[in-house]
Amino acid sequence: MDLQGVPVIITGGASGLGEGAARVLAAAGAKITLLDLPLEKPEALAVELGGIAVRLQLK
């Protein structure tokens, strides 16, 4: 599947299914944005995958 340059937003991207989806989609060429509550782990993964991480805030 060619997803070259397609923007993808993944919630809960720090681990588990979110991390797995991020890795598969990034390998297919997607531009990854990871959304999660803590930011340390998603930031590290985003750097690894060439994407970005955004911290969610609950109100």
N, C-alpha and C positions, 0 to 999 in steps of 0.2 A: 504494500500500500504506500503510495507516495503522498506524503503530507507536507512536502517541502514548503516552509514558510507559513503554514496554516497556524493561526494563533489558537492555543488551547489553554483553558483555565481548569485547574484541578484543585478541588477542595480536599482538605485532609491529606495534603501531599507529602507529609513528613515521613510516613511509613505505611506498611501494609499495602492494600490495594491501590491507594493513591500514589505511592512511590513506584509500585510496579507499573501502573499505567503511565506515569511520567517517563519512566525509562523506555518503555516500548514506543510511546509516541515521539519522544525525542529522537530515538534511533530511526524513526520513519521521516524525520525532518521537520517535525512540528516545533513551533516556538512556544515554550512552556512557561506558564505562570502558575506558581504554587501558592495556594491560600491556606493558612493554618493559624491557630491561636498562638502557640509558641513559635518563635522565629529561628532559633539556632539551627535546628536540623533541616528545615526547609531551605534556609539560606545556603547551607553547605551543598545540598542536593542541587539547588538551582545553579550554583556556580559550576558544579560538575557537569550539568547538562546544558550549560550555556543559556539558562533561562533567568527568571527573576522570582523572588519570593515576596509575598505581601502578608503582613500580619492582620488578621481579622480581629475586630473588637466586638464584644457582646455588650449590649446596652440593657 
